[in-house]
């Protein structure tokens, strides 16, 4: 693994463990056993580190947020879509533990987060629209717009909410919560399948 990638991996580990504000570049260098100058050669401070990790986060999720328009969706596909997003959010959880503070200090990150959120919401809206076309959803356009907002908020902040409550922060609980948000908007057969899938996934 290249030194740059090793620095990103170490930074991600420390940021997730301690919170980004509590980790210095000197601590990252010491953890890796390299000189501060070597780290500085690759990243001129913490802001480029955070932006580098956010770029990697975006790249890992990009294929998922650009699904084919003609794909035929089942409830299991919705679960898998949410599961993969929740896993990536958990893997890069430091980005969302104090999002307003982090983006307030890093304007470039704030712009990037806003663009990414728009992409996420567009993907969610497309997913719901496809379910609607396939007559698996019974809600109108306005209700589905609100559902997109509720799902987005749950995805972003449920892990941190669990942490505040003293829990570990389980992606499966996030997916369970989102599936239960979706269930009341589904037709009966799809609703029963979604609830059953969510319960099985939570307790598996």
ChimeraX commands (.cxc) that place a marker at each C-alpha (Angstrom):
marker #1 position 0.00,0.00,0.00 radius 0.5
marker #1 position 1.33,3.44,-0.91 radius 0.5
marker #1 position 2.29,5.83,1.86 radius 0.5
marker #1 position -0.51,8.22,0.91 radius 0.5
marker #1 position -3.11,5.47,1.25 radius 0.5
marker #1 position -1.59,4.30,4.53 radius 0.5
marker #1 position -1.85,7.85,5.88 radius 0.5
marker #1 position -5.52,7.99,4.90 radius 0.5
marker #1 position -6.22,4.62,6.53 radius 0.5
marker #1 position -4.50,5.63,9.76 radius 0.5
marker #1 position -6.23,9.01,9.81 radius 0.5
marker #1 position -9.61,7.39,9.30 radius 0.5
marker #1 position -9.00,4.99,12.17 radius 0.5
marker #1 position -7.96,7.77,14.56 radius 0.5
marker #1 position -10.68,10.19,13.45 radius 0.5
marker #1 position -13.32,7.51,13.99 radius 0.5
marker #1 position -11.93,6.52,17.38 radius 0.5
marker #1 position -11.29,9.96,18.87 radius 0.5
marker #1 position -13.13,12.46,16.67 radius 0.5
marker #1 position -11.34,14.56,14.06 radius 0.5
marker #1 position -10.86,17.67,16.29 radius 0.5
marker #1 position -9.02,15.53,18.87 radius 0.5
marker #1 position -6.41,14.12,16.46 radius 0.5
marker #1 position -3.34,16.05,15.32 radius 0.5
marker #1 position -1.16,15.36,12.30 radius 0.5
marker #1 position 1.69,14.71,14.73 radius 0.5
marker #1 position -0.35,11.94,16.37 radius 0.5
marker #1 position -1.08,10.43,12.96 radius 0.5
marker #1 position 2.62,10.48,12.07 radius 0.5
marker #1 position 3.56,8.92,15.42 radius 0.5
marker #1 position 0.91,6.21,15.02 radius 0.5
marker #1 position 2.35,5.34,11.62 radius 0.5
marker #1 position 5.97,5.57,12.70 radius 0.5
marker #1 position 6.85,8.19,10.09 radius 0.5
marker #1 position 8.20,11.71,10.43 radius 0.5
marker #1 position 5.83,14.71,10.45 radius 0.5
marker #1 position 7.70,15.95,7.39 radius 0.5
marker #1 position 6.89,12.75,5.51 radius 0.5
marker #1 position 3.21,13.17,6.31 radius 0.5
marker #1 position 3.34,16.85,5.32 radius 0.5
marker #1 position 4.85,15.87,1.97 radius 0.5
marker #1 position 1.62,14.01,1.16 radius 0.5
marker #1 position -0.93,16.15,3.05 radius 0.5
marker #1 position -0.32,19.77,4.04 radius 0.5
marker #1 position -2.39,19.63,7.22 radius 0.5
marker #1 position -5.63,18.06,8.43 radius 0.5
marker #1 position -7.95,19.74,5.94 radius 0.5
marker #1 position -6.44,17.90,2.94 radius 0.5
marker #1 position -6.66,14.68,4.97 radius 0.5
marker #1 position -10.35,15.16,5.67 radius 0.5
marker #1 position -11.02,16.13,2.05 radius 0.5
marker #1 position -9.05,13.12,0.84 radius 0.5
marker #1 position -11.14,10.80,3.01 radius 0.5
marker #1 position -14.37,12.44,1.85 radius 0.5
marker #1 position -13.29,12.00,-1.77 radius 0.5
marker #1 position -12.66,8.32,-1.13 radius 0.5
marker #1 position -16.05,8.03,0.59 radius 0.5
marker #1 position -17.73,9.57,-2.46 radius 0.5
marker #1 position -15.89,7.31,-4.88 radius 0.5
marker #1 position -16.89,4.18,-2.97 radius 0.5
marker #1 position -20.57,5.15,-3.03 radius 0.5
marker #1 position -20.69,6.62,-6.55 radius 0.5
marker #1 position -21.67,3.39,-8.38 radius 0.5
marker #1 position -24.46,2.77,-5.88 radius 0.5
marker #1 position -25.93,6.25,-6.34 radius 0.5
marker #1 position -26.08,5.93,-10.13 radius 0.5
marker #1 position -28.30,2.87,-10.68 radius 0.5
marker #1 position -29.62,1.96,-14.15 radius 0.5
marker #1 position -32.90,3.72,-14.85 radius 0.5
marker #1 position -34.65,0.61,-16.17 radius 0.5
marker #1 position -33.75,-1.70,-13.27 radius 0.5
marker #1 position -36.59,-3.81,-11.86 radius 0.5
marker #1 position -36.63,-3.41,-8.08 radius 0.5
marker #1 position -37.82,-5.72,-5.34 radius 0.5
marker #1 position -37.97,-4.92,-1.63 radius 0.5
marker #1 position -34.78,-6.94,-1.16 radius 0.5
marker #1 position -33.03,-4.53,-3.54 radius 0.5
marker #1 position -34.10,-1.59,-1.38 radius 0.5
marker #1 position -32.72,-3.34,1.68 radius 0.5
marker #1 position -29.39,-4.03,-0.04 radius 0.5
marker #1 position -29.17,-0.43,-1.28 radius 0.5
marker #1 position -29.72,0.90,2.25 radius 0.5
marker #1 position -27.40,-1.69,3.78 radius 0.5
marker #1 position -24.49,-0.69,1.54 radius 0.5
marker #1 position -25.00,3.02,2.22 radius 0.5
marker #1 position -25.24,2.48,5.98 radius 0.5
marker #1 position -22.04,0.42,5.93 radius 0.5
marker #1 position -20.10,3.19,4.19 radius 0.5
marker #1 position -21.52,5.82,6.55 radius 0.5
marker #1 position -20.37,3.71,9.49 radius 0.5
marker #1 position -16.93,3.22,7.95 radius 0.5
marker #1 position -16.49,7.01,7.58 radius 0.5
marker #1 position -18.53,7.90,10.64 radius 0.5
marker #1 position -16.25,10.76,11.78 radius 0.5
marker #1 position -17.59,12.84,8.89 radius 0.5
marker #1 position -21.08,12.80,10.37 radius 0.5
marker #1 position -20.42,12.81,14.13 radius 0.5
marker #1 position -20.33,16.63,14.24 radius 0.5
marker #1 position -21.26,17.53,10.71 radius 0.5
marker #1 position -22.22,21.18,11.26 radius 0.5
marker #1 position -19.00,21.94,13.12 radius 0.5
marker #1 position -16.80,20.09,10.64 radius 0.5
marker #1 position -18.34,21.71,7.58 radius 0.5
marker #1 position -18.33,25.11,9.32 radius 0.5
marker #1 position -14.55,24.87,9.65 radius 0.5
marker #1 position -13.96,23.42,6.19 radius 0.5
marker #1 position -15.90,25.29,3.46 radius 0.5
marker #1 position -14.67,22.94,0.72 radius 0.5
marker #1 position -16.09,20.00,2.65 radius 0.5
marker #1 position -19.38,21.85,3.16 radius 0.5
marker #1 position -19.75,22.31,-0.59 radius 0.5
marker #1 position -18.86,18.70,-1.20 radius 0.5
marker #1 position -21.31,17.40,1.41 radius 0.5
marker #1 position -24.14,19.49,-0.06 radius 0.5
marker #1 position -23.49,18.13,-3.55 radius 0.5
marker #1 position -23.27,14.58,-2.22 radius 0.5
marker #1 position -26.51,14.98,-0.26 radius 0.5
marker #1 position -28.28,16.13,-3.42 radius 0.5
marker #1 position -26.95,13.05,-5.22 radius 0.5
marker #1 position -28.11,10.79,-2.39 radius 0.5
marker #1 position -31.59,12.31,-2.35 radius 0.5
marker #1 position -31.87,12.02,-6.13 radius 0.5
marker #1 position -30.94,8.33,-5.89 radius 0.5
marker #1 position -33.52,7.79,-3.14 radius 0.5
marker #1 position -36.18,9.64,-5.15 radius 0.5
marker #1 position -35.37,7.52,-8.20 radius 0.5
marker #1 position -35.63,4.36,-6.13 radius 0.5
marker #1 position -39.05,5.38,-4.78 radius 0.5
marker #1 position -40.22,6.46,-8.24 radius 0.5
marker #1 position -39.33,3.04,-9.64 radius 0.5
marker #1 position -41.24,1.32,-6.83 radius 0.5
marker #1 position -44.19,3.61,-7.60 radius 0.5
marker #1 position -44.13,2.73,-11.31 radius 0.5
marker #1 position -44.10,-0.95,-10.35 radius 0.5
marker #1 position -47.17,-0.27,-8.17 radius 0.5
marker #1 position -45.42,-1.24,-4.96 radius 0.5
marker #1 position -45.87,2.26,-3.47 radius 0.5
marker #1 position -49.19,3.94,-2.74 radius 0.5
marker #1 position -48.14,7.44,-1.59 radius 0.5
marker #1 position -48.35,10.59,-3.69 radius 0.5
marker #1 position -45.46,12.73,-4.90 radius 0.5
marker #1 position -45.54,15.15,-1.96 radius 0.5
marker #1 position -45.49,12.33,0.61 radius 0.5
marker #1 position -42.62,10.64,-1.20 radius 0.5
marker #1 position -40.66,13.90,-1.17 radius 0.5
marker #1 position -41.03,14.03,2.61 radius 0.5
marker #1 position -40.08,10.36,2.84 radius 0.5
marker #1 position -36.83,11.08,0.99 radius 0.5
marker #1 position -36.02,13.76,3.58 radius 0.5
marker #1 position -36.84,11.43,6.50 radius 0.5
marker #1 position -34.72,8.63,5.07 radius 0.5
marker #1 position -31.81,11.00,4.44 radius 0.5
marker #1 position -31.92,12.33,8.01 radius 0.5
marker #1 position -32.07,8.82,9.44 radius 0.5
marker #1 position -29.14,7.63,7.34 radius 0.5
marker #1 position -27.01,10.61,8.27 radius 0.5
marker #1 position -27.64,10.91,11.98 radius 0.5
marker #1 position -28.90,7.59,13.36 radius 0.5
marker #1 position -25.39,6.23,13.97 radius 0.5
marker #1 position -24.40,9.34,15.92 radius 0.5
marker #1 position -27.68,9.21,17.85 radius 0.5
marker #1 position -26.85,5.65,18.88 radius 0.5
marker #1 position -23.41,6.80,20.00 radius 0.5
marker #1 position -24.91,9.58,22.15 radius 0.5
marker #1 position -27.07,6.93,23.84 radius 0.5
marker #1 position -23.92,4.96,24.68 radius 0.5
marker #1 position -24.45,2.32,22.01 radius 0.5
marker #1 position -21.87,1.06,19.53 radius 0.5
marker #1 position -23.60,2.37,16.40 radius 0.5
marker #1 position -24.98,-0.49,14.33 radius 0.5
marker #1 position -25.60,-0.03,10.58 radius 0.5
marker #1 position -28.24,-2.77,10.75 radius 0.5
marker #1 position -30.30,-0.66,13.17 radius 0.5
marker #1 position -30.14,2.25,10.72 radius 0.5
marker #1 position -31.41,0.02,7.91 radius 0.5
marker #1 position -34.14,-1.35,10.17 radius 0.5
marker #1 position -35.30,2.18,11.00 radius 0.5
marker #1 position -35.36,3.22,7.34 radius 0.5
marker #1 position -37.24,0.10,6.27 radius 0.5
marker #1 position -39.90,0.85,8.89 radius 0.5
marker #1 position -40.11,4.42,7.56 radius 0.5
marker #1 position -40.69,3.01,4.09 radius 0.5
marker #1 position -43.14,0.24,5.06 radius 0.5
marker #1 position -46.31,2.37,5.61 radius 0.5
marker #1 position -45.99,3.76,2.08 radius 0.5
marker #1 position -45.93,0.30,0.47 radius 0.5
marker #1 position -48.75,-1.78,-0.88 radius 0.5
marker #1 position -49.83,-4.58,1.47 radius 0.5
marker #1 position -47.73,-7.44,0.06 radius 0.5
marker #1 position -44.63,-5.27,-0.24 radius 0.5
marker #1 position -45.22,-3.80,3.22 radius 0.5
marker #1 position -45.36,-7.22,4.86 radius 0.5
marker #1 position -42.21,-8.28,2.99 radius 0.5
marker #1 position -40.38,-5.10,4.08 radius 0.5
marker #1 position -41.31,-5.51,7.76 radius 0.5
marker #1 position -40.38,-9.20,7.74 radius 0.5
marker #1 position -37.06,-8.47,6.04 radius 0.5
marker #1 position -36.27,-5.63,8.46 radius 0.5
marker #1 position -37.04,-7.77,11.52 radius 0.5
marker #1 position -35.03,-10.70,10.22 radius 0.5
marker #1 position -32.08,-8.45,9.36 radius 0.5
marker #1 position -32.10,-6.74,12.77 radius 0.5
marker #1 position -32.09,-10.01,14.74 radius 0.5
marker #1 position -29.99,-12.16,12.39 radius 0.5
marker link #1:1,2 radius 0.2
marker link #1:2,3 radius 0.2
marker link #1:3,4 radius 0.2
marker link #1:4,5 radius 0.2
marker link #1:5,6 radius 0.2
marker link #1:6,7 radius 0.2
marker link #1:7,8 radius 0.2
marker link #1:8,9 radius 0.2
marker link #1:9,10 radius 0.2
marker link #1:10,11 radius 0.2
marker link #1:11,12 radius 0.2
marker link #1:12,13 radius 0.2
marker link #1:13,14 radius 0.2
marker link #1:14,15 radius 0.2
marker link #1:15,16 radius 0.2
marker link #1:16,17 radius 0.2
marker link #1:17,18 radius 0.2
marker link #1:18,19 radius 0.2
marker link #1:19,20 radius 0.2
marker link #1:20,21 radius 0.2
marker link #1:21,22 radius 0.2
marker link #1:22,23 radius 0.2
marker link #1:23,24 radius 0.2
marker link #1:24,25 radius 0.2
marker link #1:25,26 radius 0.2
marker link #1:26,27 radius 0.2
marker link #1:27,28 radius 0.2
marker link #1:28,29 radius 0.2
marker link #1:29,30 radius 0.2
marker link #1:30,31 radius 0.2
marker link #1:31,32 radius 0.2
marker link #1:32,33 radius 0.2
marker link #1:33,34 radius 0.2
marker link #1:34,35 radius 0.2
marker link #1:35,36 radius 0.2
marker link #1:36,37 radius 0.2
marker link #1:37,38 radius 0.2
marker link #1:38,39 radius 0.2
marker link #1:39,40 radius 0.2
marker link #1:40,41 radius 0.2
marker link #1:41,42 radius 0.2
marker link #1:42,43 radius 0.2
marker link #1:43,44 radius 0.2
marker link #1:44,45 radius 0.2
marker link #1:45,46 radius 0.2
marker link #1:46,47 radius 0.2
marker link #1:47,48 radius 0.2
marker link #1:48,49 radius 0.2
marker link #1:49,50 radius 0.2
marker link #1:50,51 radius 0.2
marker link #1:51,52 radius 0.2
marker link #1:52,53 radius 0.2
marker link #1:53,54 radius 0.2
marker link #1:54,55 radius 0.2
marker link #1:55,56 radius 0.2
marker link #1:56,57 radius 0.2
marker link #1:57,58 radius 0.2
marker link #1:58,59 radius 0.2
marker link #1:59,60 radius 0.2
marker link #1:60,61 radius 0.2
marker link #1:61,62 radius 0.2
marker link #1:62,63 radius 0.2
marker link #1:63,64 radius 0.2
marker link #1:64,65 radius 0.2
marker link #1:65,66 radius 0.2
marker link #1:66,67 radius 0.2
marker link #1:67,68 radius 0.2
marker link #1:68,69 radius 0.2
marker link #1:69,70 radius 0.2
marker link #1:70,71 radius 0.2
marker link #1:71,72 radius 0.2
marker link #1:72,73 radius 0.2
marker link #1:73,74 radius 0.2
marker link #1:74,75 radius 0.2
marker link #1:75,76 radius 0.2
marker link #1:76,77 radius 0.2
marker link #1:77,78 radius 0.2
marker link #1:78,79 radius 0.2
marker link #1:79,80 radius 0.2
marker link #1:80,81 radius 0.2
marker link #1:81,82 radius 0.2
marker link #1:82,83 radius 0.2
marker link #1:83,84 radius 0.2
marker link #1:84,85 radius 0.2
marker link #1:85,86 radius 0.2
marker link #1:86,87 radius 0.2
marker link #1:87,88 radius 0.2
marker link #1:88,89 radius 0.2
marker link #1:89,90 radius 0.2
marker link #1:90,91 radius 0.2
marker link #1:91,92 radius 0.2
marker link #1:92,93 radius 0.2
marker link #1:93,94 radius 0.2
marker link #1:94,95 radius 0.2
marker link #1:95,96 radius 0.2
marker link #1:96,97 radius 0.2
marker link #1:97,98 radius 0.2
marker link #1:98,99 radius 0.2
marker link #1:99,100 radius 0.2
marker link #1:100,101 radius 0.2
marker link #1:101,102 radius 0.2
marker link #1:102,103 radius 0.2
marker link #1:103,104 radius 0.2
marker link #1:104,105 radius 0.2
marker link #1:105,106 radius 0.2
marker link #1:106,107 radius 0.2
marker link #1:107,108 radius 0.2
marker link #1:108,109 radius 0.2
marker link #1:109,110 radius 0.2
marker link #1:110,111 radius 0.2
marker link #1:111,112 radius 0.2
marker link #1:112,113 radius 0.2
marker link #1:113,114 radius 0.2
marker link #1:114,115 radius 0.2
marker link #1:115,116 radius 0.2
marker link #1:116,117 radius 0.2
marker link #1:117,118 radius 0.2
marker link #1:118,119 radius 0.2
marker link #1:119,120 radius 0.2
marker link #1:120,121 radius 0.2
marker link #1:121,122 radius 0.2
marker link #1:122,123 radius 0.2
marker link #1:123,124 radius 0.2
marker link #1:124,125 radius 0.2
marker link #1:125,126 radius 0.2
marker link #1:126,127 radius 0.2
marker link #1:127,128 radius 0.2
marker link #1:128,129 radius 0.2
marker link #1:129,130 radius 0.2
marker link #1:130,131 radius 0.2
marker link #1:131,132 radius 0.2
marker link #1:132,133 radius 0.2
marker link #1:133,134 radius 0.2
marker link #1:134,135 radius 0.2
marker link #1:135,136 radius 0.2
marker link #1:136,137 radius 0.2
marker link #1:137,138 radius 0.2
marker link #1:138,139 radius 0.2
marker link #1:139,140 radius 0.2
marker link #1:140,141 radius 0.2
marker link #1:141,142 radius 0.2
marker link #1:142,143 radius 0.2
marker link #1:143,144 radius 0.2
marker link #1:144,145 radius 0.2
marker link #1:145,146 radius 0.2
marker link #1:146,147 radius 0.2
marker link #1:147,148 radius 0.2
marker link #1:148,149 radius 0.2
marker link #1:149,150 radius 0.2
marker link #1:150,151 radius 0.2
marker link #1:151,152 radius 0.2
marker link #1:152,153 radius 0.2
marker link #1:153,154 radius 0.2
marker link #1:154,155 radius 0.2
marker link #1:155,156 radius 0.2
marker link #1:156,157 radius 0.2
marker link #1:157,158 radius 0.2
marker link #1:158,159 radius 0.2
marker link #1:159,160 radius 0.2
marker link #1:160,161 radius 0.2
marker link #1:161,162 radius 0.2
marker link #1:162,163 radius 0.2
marker link #1:163,164 radius 0.2
marker link #1:164,165 radius 0.2
marker link #1:165,166 radius 0.2
marker link #1:166,167 radius 0.2
marker link #1:167,168 radius 0.2
marker link #1:168,169 radius 0.2
marker link #1:169,170 radius 0.2
marker link #1:170,171 radius 0.2
marker link #1:171,172 radius 0.2
marker link #1:172,173 radius 0.2
marker link #1:173,174 radius 0.2
marker link #1:174,175 radius 0.2
marker link #1:175,176 radius 0.2
marker link #1:176,177 radius 0.2
marker link #1:177,178 radius 0.2
marker link #1:178,179 radius 0.2
marker link #1:179,180 radius 0.2
marker link #1:180,181 radius 0.2
marker link #1:181,182 radius 0.2
marker link #1:182,183 radius 0.2
marker link #1:183,184 radius 0.2
marker link #1:184,185 radius 0.2
marker link #1:185,186 radius 0.2
marker link #1:186,187 radius 0.2
marker link #1:187,188 radius 0.2
marker link #1:188,189 radius 0.2
marker link #1:189,190 radius 0.2
marker link #1:190,191 radius 0.2
marker link #1:191,192 radius 0.2
marker link #1:192,193 radius 0.2
marker link #1:193,194 radius 0.2
marker link #1:194,195 radius 0.2
marker link #1:195,196 radius 0.2
marker link #1:196,197 radius 0.2
marker link #1:197,198 radius 0.2
marker link #1:198,199 radius 0.2
marker link #1:199,200 radius 0.2
marker link #1:200,201 radius 0.2
marker link #1:201,202 radius 0.2
marker link #1:202,203 radius 0.2
marker link #1:203,204 radius 0.2
view
